[in-house]
Amino acid sequence: VTLVMPEADEDDDVERRGGVRGPVTGLMAAVGGLAAAPIVEAGTKALFVELPDPDVLPLGVPTDAVLMSPKRRAHARVDVIRKEIAPRRGVALLIVSMSPADEEAWSAMLHP
């Protein structure tokens, strides 16, 4: 059996996960000037943040975020790549850029 992957056009509206994400606890994110909200799923390149109204953040617009644990914080530039309203409410964020120091802090939050 040979697996053949279709070629993706640049215009495809398909979320491409750049890394593994998994459930997390104790992490928060303040996205686009909003109050801090729980991060419920995270990986080195993407995360999911619970928000009561996901529509407050526009899709595909680079936004500043602060990712926080009780002992650390990391600043990142993120894109909203997906919004969900059921069964959970929130946004999937792709980490677009981070300084090396912030990458180190984020990695330490994910792997304490």
C-alpha positions in Angstrom: 0.0 0.0 0.0 1.3 3.4 -1.0 0.1 6.5 0.7 -0.3 9.4 -1.8 -0.7 12.8 -0.3 -2.6 15.4 -2.5 -0.6 18.4 -3.4 -1.7 21.4 -1.4 -2.4 24.7 -3.1 -1.2 27.9 -1.4 -4.8 29.0 -1.3 -6.1 25.9 0.7 -7.8 26.8 3.9 -6.5 23.9 5.8 -4.9 24.1 9.2 -1.4 22.7 9.0 -0.2 21.6 12.5 3.5 22.3 12.7 4.0 20.3 15.9 2.4 18.0 18.4 -0.1 19.6 20.8 -1.5 18.1 24.0 -3.6 18.9 27.0 -2.0 21.3 29.6 -3.0 22.8 32.9 -1.9 25.9 34.8 -1.0 27.9 31.7 -2.7 31.2 30.7 -2.6 33.5 27.6 -3.4 37.1 27.2 -4.1 37.5 23.5 -4.6 40.8 21.7 -5.0 42.9 24.9 -7.8 40.6 26.3 -7.8 39.3 29.9 -5.8 36.2 30.5 -7.6 33.0 29.6 -6.7 29.3 30.1 -4.6 27.5 27.6 -6.1 24.0 27.4 -3.9 22.5 24.7 -0.4 23.4 23.7 2.7 22.5 21.8 5.9 24.3 20.7 4.2 25.9 17.7 0.5 26.1 18.5 -2.0 26.3 21.3 -5.7 26.4 22.0 -7.0 29.1 24.4 -10.5 29.0 25.9 -12.5 32.2 25.2 -16.1 32.9 26.0 -16.5 34.8 22.6 -14.0 33.6 20.0 -15.2 36.2 17.5 -13.5 39.0 19.4 -10.2 37.9 17.7 -10.1 38.1 13.8 -8.8 35.1 11.8 -5.4 35.4 10.2 -4.4 38.7 11.7 -1.0 38.7 13.5 -1.6 39.5 17.2 0.6 39.9 20.3 0.2 37.4 23.1 1.7 36.8 26.5 1.9 33.1 27.5 2.1 32.6 31.2 2.7 30.0 33.9 2.9 30.7 37.6 6.6 31.2 37.4 7.3 32.3 33.8 6.0 34.3 30.8 6.8 34.5 27.1 5.8 37.0 24.5 4.8 35.8 21.1 3.3 36.9 17.9 0.4 34.6 17.0 -2.2 34.1 14.3 -5.7 32.9 15.0 -6.0 29.9 12.7 -9.3 28.4 13.9 -12.3 29.3 16.1 -14.5 26.8 17.9 -17.9 27.3 19.6 -18.8 23.7 20.4 -18.1 21.5 22.2 -15.4 23.9 23.5 -15.2 27.7 23.0 -12.0 29.4 22.0 -9.3 29.9 19.4 -6.4 27.9 18.0 -3.3 30.0 17.7 -0.2 29.4 15.6 2.9 30.9 17.1 4.4 33.0 14.3 7.4 34.4 16.0 9.2 34.5 19.4 12.5 35.7 20.6 15.1 33.0 21.5 14.6 33.9 25.2 10.8 33.6 24.9 11.2 30.3 23.1 13.3 29.0 25.9 10.7 30.2 28.5 7.8 28.7 26.5 9.6 25.4 26.2 10.2 25.4 30.0 6.5 26.0 30.6 5.6 23.0 28.4 8.2 20.7 29.9 8.7 21.7 33.6 
